[in-house]
Amino acid sequence: MVRKMAYVGSSYIVGLFFASFLGYGINLAASAVMAAVAVTVLALYKSRCMKIAVCILSAAAGMFLYGAYDRSVYQNIIKYAGCEVEVTGKITDVMDYSGDKAVYTVKGVINGDVTAEITFFFDSAFAVIGDGVSFKGKAEIPNDSYKFPARSYYKAKGIYLQVSGVSDFNYTENNGFSLKKTVYKYRDYILGVMNSIMSPEGSAVAAAMLFGDKSGIESEAKTLMYRAGIGHIMAVSGVHLSVVCSFLGVLISKLKVNKYLRFGLIMLPVFCFVLLAGMSNSVMRAAVMIAVVYGAELFHRRADTFNSLGIAVILLTVTSPFAVRDASFLLSAAGVFGIGVAAPAVLKFIGENHKTGKALYPLIASVCVTVVVFPVTVLFFDEVSVVSPISNLLLIPVCEIILIGGVIVTLTGGVSFIAVPVLKICDVCAEIVMTVSEFIGGLHFSYIPLGSAFAHIAVIAALGAITLIFAVSKKKSSAAFYSAAVLMLAVLSVNVYRHIPDGKITAAVIKENSAVTAVIHDKNSACIIDLIHGGKASDSVVKYLNRNGIYRIDALILNDNAVASGTVYDGSLKLFDVSYVFIPNEDIGSVQGNVADCEAVGYDNCGNVIELDGFDVTFTENGTVLISCCGSEIIMYGKAHAADGDKLYDAAVRYSGNDCTDAEADIIAAMSDRAKVVSEKLKTIYIGKSVKFVIDRDGRVYSEELF
């Protein structure tokens, strides 16, 4: 079988991926059935169907591994969820926050029973990576929110529990040698050199490209980079390590050393670079592939990208199968497949010796990467860039200059006579990257939002059509052309659909901890009503707007703690066109100067009606907010407020409090059978949840929870 590990690895990762959506019982049973099918195929058809049998067995192995790990490891750790625990272990990561707080990651033992990696939020201490710690607290499974799917994110990283209410925190300094701690200190030193020579924006971009540290880049800038299709350069992966190895290869080629020493001289800096980049799945995958490629010479074998990728995905998931749902891992693997397998295949179809084919290879590679990573983008992100093939051609060479410059400074210890001229050049390149990203990302047609059901239907239909085209087409070159046309048609249809009015108004109530904000919108514009706790849900609001492709805000209504929320929204809505901001009359003097680029209007939030395009917002004297649209009414109120007992509403949200009393339930009209019922008398009322209501042109109301 040609490319044995390519077939084994790709089948295995497919089985592992599908297993991530199923319970361990189903996975174990399915893997047994698939193994039986593979054995039967071998028994009946022998070598004629060897490839099919091996692929089935590999997929079964992936499903079995996921199910077995879930049952024997994951379930054994999360049994402590909700329990008071005592943990002893060693710090593996520290993330500092403002206010002298930090998030610690510890690999240790829970109650002297099971080993696990956990996180906890606590006061910043002098504890650093490698120090021993002990503490007590309540173990919890991380909770998903609309803003951040914490449970699935940390599960993919191998962290299944977090500890809250930490007490009895003690740490013991590790005075011995720690390679990881030493490398991190060196990274901090290099970052200090960059900060002293480059502009703040330039050093932030360089730090993201060199070490994967995106903390210095503002959220608006990151959004524009992703919309421009260049955001992937901030995830350290194969591109970065390839630059490192190419640079080292040039230096080592000047030395007369044997192949074993040459391999060691390349892999040692690669290992250190992996540590510098935080040992993310994407950079680990790249390191394994590079080891396979450069190590092939040691065993007199020819390196193959597809085989190397197959080996890499197996090695990286065999001890951590949940990593198959890690976005950076999947994007990195898909990107390598696109540039190392799909692009050469397409070039071969059009004739690799043809001058036009060679000239177009960078564009072909960029398009292949975009197509291959598209399904992964749909699965994990709110938007997808449609201009990335062009923007990558423009910006990747500039990014490589920054990366090569960073590698030179890192390898030379940051000495000033080298660092100053090199980093000055990098600073100019970083400014070019940010300027071009701002321009391209600011074009509303450069990306498509993925929040609508139509977008997912269009993507699924396109993928199905592409699969069918390759299955029935006799000419692969024609199949590639038609597949690209289908994908372009899907992207065009989604862009057109987002601008076609449908006569519906959506009222989304977004809760983030104790903060609650309402977003009332159609397809093109929105009104934001800050209900409680001054804009602390603004990040979730921005995520919701981006996901639904809305960039025009007709009105921002500040209701609670207007002074604080005005400042927050002024920062978080920089990428949106805001027309009016409504400020309570008593606060307008204090807030007006904090909200720029829009007209400020005073209103009475204890008894006022604000008429907007398509709906009205009423603030009653008892503190409730009423949304009226197409003859339907949605009431929103807090635990200290009361709904009008003489009226029946089409839907209600009580955005604070825990229980629904019978009296409250009696005044809420039944709405949709699909709505989650949380009151004893089967009335539709949502308490402390993120939910959206869709009001059609006939006034009918439908609802669903946001996550």
C-alpha positions, 0 to 999 in steps of 0.5 A: 500500500502506497503512503501507508501512514497517510491512509492509516492516519487520515482514517484514524483521525476521522474516526477520532473526530466523529467519536468526539460527538458520541458517548463512550459506550457508543464509541466502544460498541461502534469500534467493535462492530467496525473491527468485525467488519474489517476482519470480515472484509479481509476474510472474504476478499483478502488482499483485494480489499486490504486498503479498505480493511486497513482504513476501517480498522484505523477508524475503529482504532480512533473511536476505541481510543476516544471511548476508552480514554473517556471512560477510564481517564476523563470520567475518573477525573470529573467524578470530583466535580462538585466536591471539596478537594485537596490538590498537590502538584507542580505549576505548569503555566501562569497567566497574569491578570490585572488587579494582582490576580492570576490563573494557574495551571497545575499538574497534580494529584486530587485527594491523593487519588487521581492525577490531573491537570487543573486550573484555578484563579487566585491572587498573584504570588511569587509562585512560578512555573516549576514550583510545587503547590498545595491548596484546597477548594471546590472542583468544577467542570468549566462552564460554557458561555455564549462568549467562550466555550470554556468546557470544550476549549479546556477539554481539548487542552487536557484540562477537565476541572477547575477549582474555585474558592481556593484556600490554604494555598502554599507553594514551594520554590523549585531551586533546581534546574527547569528547562521550561522555566529557563526557556520562559525566562529567555522568552520574557527577555527577548520580549523585553528587547522587542518592546524596547526597540519596536513600537507597541503595535509592532512588538505585539505583532512580532510576539504573536508571530514568534511566540504565539502571544496575542495578548498585546494585540487589541481585540479589534485588530485581531478581528480585522486580521482574521477577516483579512485572512491573515489571523492564522499567522498568529498561531505558531505552527509549521510555517514558523518552524519551517523558517527556523529550520531553513535558517538553521539549515543554512548555518549547519550546511557550512559545517562538516558534520555527519547526518546524525549530528546535523539532525540533533543540531536542528532538532534541539533549537526546534524543541526550545522553540516549541517550549517558547511557543507554549507547546500548543498542539499546532506547534507540537504537530509541526515539530513532529512532522519536521522530526519525521521529515528530517529524520527520514534521512537517518533511515534512508527513507524518502520523506512524504508530507502526507505520510508525515502528517499521518504519523504526526496526528497519531503521535499527538493524539494517542495520549490525548485524544480529546485534542482532536477537537482543538481548533488550532490542531485541526486548522494546522493539520488541515493547512498542512494537507492543503499546502503539502498534499492538495496544492501539489496534486492540483498543480500536477493536474494542470501540468507541473512543468507548465510555466503558467502552473508554476507561476500560479503555484502560490495562488493555487496553494493559498486557495487549496489551504482556504478550501481545506480549512473552510469546514474547520473554520465553520465549526469553530469560528463566527466568521470566515474570510473569503479574501484570504487567498489574495491577502495571504499572497500579499502579506505572508512574505511580509510576515516571513520577514518579521518571523525571520527577524525574530528568529535572528534576534532570538538565536543571537541573544538580543545583542543590540548591534544585531537586534536594533537594525533587524527589529526596526525592519520588523517594525516597518513590516508589522505596520504594513501588515496591520495597515493592510489588514485594517483596510481589507478587514474593514471591507464588509464583503471580505468575510461572511458571518456564520450565525445564520442557519442558511450559512450552515446549510449552504456550506453543508450543501457545497461540501456534499456537492464537492464530494459528489463531483469528485466521486463521479468525475473522471477528470480530476482537473475538471473536478477541481475547477467545478469544486472551486466554482461550487464553493464560490457560489456558496460564499456568494449566496451567503453574502447575498442572503444576509442582505435580503430582508425577511420581515423578522425582528429578533430580541436576544437577551445575552447574559454574562455572569451577572451582566445582561444586555438585550440586542434587538435586530433585523438582518442589517442593524441592531439596537443594544439595551444595556439592562444591568451591570454596565456593559460587562457583557459587551464582549458577548454582545460583539460576538453575537453581532459579528456572528450575525453579520451586523455592523450598524447600530441604530441605537445604544441605550444605556440603562444601568450604571451609564457612566461605566457602561458608556466607556466600555461600549465606546471601546468595544464598538469601534468596528461598528457604525453607531448612530445614537446613544440614549443616556438617562437624563440624570447621567447625560452630562457625565457620559456624553463626552465618553461616547464618541462618533455618535449623537447623544440623546437624553431619555427617562429610564423610569417611564419613557418610550423610545420609538425605533425602526420596526419596534418600540422600547418602553421603560416603566416606572417599576424598572421593567423594559418592554419590547413591542413589535408587530403586536407582540410584547416581550417583557424583561425585568429583574428580581427587584422588579415586578411584571404587570399582573393585569397583562399577558405577554408573549414572552418574558425574561427575568434576568436575575434571580433563581426561582420562578414563583407561581404568581410570575408564571401565571402572568406569562402567556404560553409561547412555543412548545420548543421553548424550555419550560422552567416554571411549574405551570408550564408557562414560558419564562426564562430565568438567568439564561441567554435566549433569543426571541424571533418575531415574524411579520405576523407577530408570532414569537419563537424562541431558543436558547443561545447555547 
